């Protein structure tokens, strides 16, 4: 299938990325493969102390005087799959199908974020017919799990003063700024109690949500499976003798949770009441999310083997009350950049058992003070119950420079190549550009890429035609850069 797509070299490299597992913090196999590939092509390579791979390519003949260009993308991908999928991201290749002009992974994420950008950079390094100045390809690691590669990039490693980041997802748009952010990690020890006699245990499941990128899709009103299931549990616990055994949901900090599961205990014989309650909630939530979440499913199944422990009444109250009160979604829209989210928060993961519990919030803002303020609110909310919540992985935003010479070059090349005007955007998602710009003051950076739909969720897809146009634009910018 990949061999039938154009441009051939780009898709051949993307096929390689689909074959080699590349979870965050587990990029060693891919990095080693790419380093060997580069050496085999006579290219200089370097792996820095953070695990980032830098590959350098000399200028094409007659272009040695041109200032160097940095091309940047990240090696890792968000690994999300449907709960009924047997896919193992640590060993299985990504399976993709071609449908209606899009390459799609139906049951998992595709890794087009940021595999398409990486594939294009590799194709540039390989192609001996292109016109360009000196090129430094920077392939970072751990972007999706905290931007560890960019955070660990040392100053002085890169020689170029202009950079094209290929990690945005809407063809025809140039990105000039992004949100910064941080994680808020919550941890609390538990007080397990034995399950009383005469109880049945049930597993509640909330499935079928769209999920998506917690920066790109946060403003679309999509459901958060954790928040919705907690809302149901909170209501059930007020009106029924419900005991909570476990609660888990979400598998990635930067993805909107699509599924959440709870194990509960009720006195025997309450199954019919539970079914009626869940039918009521199914109808209510479907009505509230009509037009946004058509696939929502709320179900309960009695467990053949009962749990042996439950949370204490106090712990159950702390977790259900605080999770229910915790913020999620858009806090504020930007007044400076119309139509762009300024500050938001994603309750991305929860893992609660009788003996302990954890959850994660990912806070983003175009203003560093905005993300800090929202993170402080979350920390203070949990502190009311004596629960430890700490920030981690803070990264700066990328401040737009509307006078960027590189932007003007990109816009002119786009105009020449496609006889149309591009647009300039600021993205609420986090990019590594802000971190790199802080380490390399004065670095002129622009980001662009092909159209990708559903990043960070199963069903992720990439518009095949936009890949060819992005390649055309990239190579034309390299030729025009002087």
N, C-alpha and C positions, 0 to 999 in steps of 0.2 A: 504493500500500500504506500509506504513512505516514498518508494522509488518513483511513483507516479506523480508526485507533487513537485511544484516549482516554488523557489529555486532548489535544484537538486541537492546542492551542497548543504544548504541550511537544514533541509529535512533529514538528510543523512546523519548530521550531527545530532539532531533532536531524537532520532531513532536510537542513537547510542545512549543518550540521556535517559530514554525510557527503559532501556535494558539494565542499566546500572543503578541499584538502589542509592538514594541520596537524601535520606532523612537528615534533619538538622542534627548537628554534632556527630553525624556518621557519614561524612563525605570523603573519608580516606580513600576508599576504592575508586571513586570517580576522580578525585584529585590525582591519584597515582596514575590512572589511565591517561588523563589529559597531559600530565607532565611527560610521560613516556611518548605520547603522540607528538607533543611539541618538539621534544629532543629529536625524534625521528624525522621531523621536518626541518631540522637545523635551526630551531628557534631557541633563544636563551630563556631559561626558566629560573624562578626563585620561589621558594615557599617561606613565608615569614613566620615569626613566632606564634602568630594567631592561627596559622593554618591556611591563610590566604595564598592563592596561587597567582603569580605574576608571570606573564609570558610576553616577551618583547620581540617585535618584528622591525627590521630596518626599513627605512624609507624606500619606496620604489625609485628606480634610476631617475636622476634629475630632480628629485624632491627632497634631497638630504637637508636643504636649508629651511624647510618648512617646520614650524614649531610642532613638537610632539603632541599627539592626541591620546588621551586615556579612554579606553572603552571598558565599561564596568557592568557586571552582573553578578548574581549570587548563585552558587552551586546547589544549595539545598531547596527543598520543596515542602509545602505543607502536605502532610500525609493524613488524609481523611477518607473514610470509606463508610458505606452503609452498614448497619449492624448485622445484616444477613450475608455480607460479603466475606469470603474466606481469604481474601487477598492479604498477603504478608509483605508489608513494605520493606522489610529487612532483606528479602530475597527474591520476591516475585517481580517480573517486569510489568510495566504499566501497559494495560491493554486498551487500545484506542480504536475507534471506528470513524469512518468518514460519512457524514450525513448532512445534506443540504448546505454544502460548502463549509462546514465546520468539522474540525477534528475533535472528537469527544471521548472522554473516559466516562462510561456510564455509571459505574458503581464506585469509583474512586476519584480522587483528584488526578488531573492530567499532568501537572507539573509544567504547564506552559508558562506559569509564573514560577521561576524566571527562566525556564528552560529555553524558551524561544529567543530571549536575549542572549543567553550563553551560546546557543547554536549559531546565531548570526555572527557573534564575535569570533567563534572558531572558524566560520567560513571565511571571514576577512583574513584571519591569520593564514589560512591555507591557500587562498587565491593569489596566484602570482601575476595575474593580469590587471589587478586593480592599481589605481593611481592614488598615492597617499604619502604623507610624511611619516616620521617615526611613530610607531604604535606601541602602547603599553596596554595589555589586556589584564585587567584586575578582576579575578574571580574570587569573591569573598565567600566565607562559610558562615553558617549559623545565623543567617539573616532572619529566618522565620521564627527563631526561638530566642530572640533577644539582641540581634545584630552584633553578635560577639565578634565576628570577623572584622567588621568595620570599626568597632570599638577598639580592637586590638591592633589595627593598622598603625604602624609607626610613622611619624612625620619624617620626611626625607627619603622615603622609599620610592615614591613616584617622582618622575622627572618632568612630566607634562604639566601644563598650566591650564588646559582646557579638557573637559571630560564629557562624554556622552554616556549617560546612564540609560540602559535599555530595559527598564523594569516598570514601565507604566502600560496601561491596558486599553487605551482608546485611540484607534488610528485617527490621524489628522489633528491631534492635539500635542502641543509641546508643553511640558510641565516645568515650572520654574520655582516651585516651592512646595513644601509638605509639612505635615504636622510632626511635632515631637511627642514624646510620651514616656510612660513608665508602667511597670507592673505594680500592683498591690497584691501581695501574697498573704493570705490569712491562714493561721494554724492554731488549732485548739485541741488540747487533750480531752478525752472523753470520760464518762462515768458509766460504764456498761452495767446493765442489770439483767438478770436472767429473765427469759420469756416466761410469763405466767402460764400456768396450766389452763386448758380450755380455750386456747387461741389457735386460729388459723393464720398462716402467713400468705400474703399475696404479693405478686410483683406488678407494680403499676408502670406502664410505659407510655411515654409521650413521644411519638415519632412523626416522620413525614414532613418536617419543616424544610424550608429551602436552604437554610444556613447561608454561608457566603463570607465574604471578607469583612472583618469587623471595622475596617476603615472605609472601604469603598461602598459598602451596602448598609451602613449603620443608620442612614437617614431614611431608608425605604419602608420602615415600619414592619420589617420581617419579625416573626416571632422568635423569642429566645426560649428554648425548651426548658432550661433550668428555671427561669423565672415563672414560666407558665405552670410547670409541675409543682413548684413550691407554692404557688397561689392556690392550686387545687388542694395540696396537702394541708396548708394552713387553714383552709376552710373546713376540710374534713375533720381535722383535729379539734376544732372548736365545737363541733356538733356531734362527734362520735368518739368512742373510747379508742382512738387510734394510737398505736405504738409504732414508732419509727425504728426500723432495723438498719437500713442503709439508704443512701441517696448518692447517685452519681450521674454526671452529665457533662457533655462537652469533652473534646479530646485535644483541643488546641487553643491557646490563649488568644490568638488573633483570628479565630473563626467564630461566627455566630453559632451557638450550639443548636444542632438539628435534632438531637435526641437526648432524653433524660429518663432515668429509671429509679424507682424507689421500691424497697421492700418494706411492707408494713404488716402489722399484726392486728387482727380484730377478733373479738370473741366469736367462737364458732357459731355458724348460722346467720352471719351478717352478709353473706354473699349477695343476696338479692338487693339489699339496701345499697351496697357498694356499687352494684351494676347500675342502679337507678341514679345514684349520684354522678357517676362518670358519664352516663348518657346525657345528663343535664349539663355537665361541664363541657362535654364534646359539642353540644349544640351551641352553648354560649360562646365558647372560644372560636368556633367556626364562624359564628355571626360577627364577632368582633374583628376577626382577621380576614373577612371575606374580601376577595380581590387581591389578597397578598399571599395567603397560605391556604391553598385549596386542598393540600394533602394531609392536613393535621389529623392524627389518629391517637386517641386516648383509650387505653385498654387495661384490663386487669386479668391476671391468671393466677389461680391458686397454686401454691407450691407443694409438691409432693413431700418434700423434706423441709420441715419447719426450721426456721432460724432458732438459735439457742439464746441469743442476746438481743437486747434492745437498748436504745439510748434512755438515760434517765429522763424523768419528766422535765427537769430543769434544762438539761442539754438539748432535748428536743425543742423546748420553747425558745432557747437562745438561737438555735440554728434556723428554725422556721421563721421566727419573727425577724431576725436580722437579715436573712436572705430575702425575705419578702420586702423589707424596707430598703434594701440596698439599691442604689441607682443602676440603671442600664439604659443605654441609648444616647440620643443627642441631648446635651445640656444647653448648648448655645450655638446659634448660627453666626457666622462671621458678619460683622458690620463693615469690614474693609473689603472683603471679597464676596460679593453677592452670590448666593446660591451654594456656598461652600460651608460645610460644618466647621465650626471653630473648635468646640470642645465636646468630647463624647467619652463613653465608658462602655466596655463590654465585660459582663460577667461570663467568662468563657469556660470555666471548669469548676466542678465541685466533686469531691470524693469524701463522703461522710460515712463513717462506721461507728459502732458503739464505743470503740476505744480511742478514736481520734477523728479529726476532720480537717480538711484543707479546701480552700477555694482560691481562685485567681481572678483578678480584675485587670483589664488592660485599659489604661487611660490615655487618651490622645488629645492634643490641642495644638492649634497654630501658635498659641502663646505659651511659652514655658511656664509662666505664672498661672495660666489656666489649668494646665495638667496638674501642677502642684496643688492648687486649691482644691480641685476635685478629689485628688488622692488623699489630701488631708481630711476631707469630709468622710470618705470611706473609712479611714483609719479611726477617726473619732467615733463613728457609728459603732464599729466593732469594739472599741474601748469601753463603751457603756456596759458591756457584759464581761469585761476583763479579758477580752480576746486579743491576742497578738496579731497585728497587721503591720507589715513592713513594705516599704517601696524597694524596688530593684530594677536594674536594667534601664535606668533613665538615659534617654538620648535626646539631643536637641532637634528642634525643627530646622527646616531649610528656608531661610529668609529670601523671598523673591528679589531678583535684580532685574527690573524691567528694561534697564539700559544695557543688558548683556550683549556684547558683540557676537558671542556664539549664537544666541537666540536670533539675532538679526540675520546671521548667515543661514541658519536653519530655515527661517521663514522664507528667505529669498530662494534657496534651493528648492523648497517645497513648491513655491510659486512657479519656478521654472520647469520643474519636473511634471507637475500635475495640473497646471493652469487653473489653480484654485487657491483660495486663502486658507491657511491653517488657523487654529485658535490657540490661545495661551491659557493655561489652567494652573491652579494650585490644588493639590490633592490632599485629602484628609488622611489618607493612609500614610504610614511611615516609610520613607525611603532612606537609603544609606547616604544620600547626597548631603544631608545636613551634618552628619558625623564627619564625612570626608572633608567637607568645606571647612569645618571647625579645625581640622588637623592641617589643612592646606589653605590658609587664608589667601584670598585672591583667586582661587581656582574658579574658573568660569564653567558652569555646569548647566546642561539642559538634559531633560529626560523625555523619551518617547518610546513607542512600541506598537505592536499590532493589537487588534481588538481581541480581548480575552473576556469570556463570559463565565461567571460562576467560580472565580478563583477562590480557593480555600474550601471548596465543597465538592462532593461527588457530582459528576456531570459537568465539571469544568471543561470548557471548550475554547478553541481558538479559530478565528476566521482565517481560512486558508488564503483567500485573496489578499487580505491585509498583510499577511506575512511577506508576500511578494512585493507589495508596495513599500513596506518598511525596509526591506533589503535594498530596493531601488533608491530610496531616500538616504539610507545609511551610506551606501557606496558613493552617491553623488555628493554628500556632505564631505566625505573624506577627500574626494577629488578637488572640491572647491576650497577646502581649508588651506589658507596660506599665511 
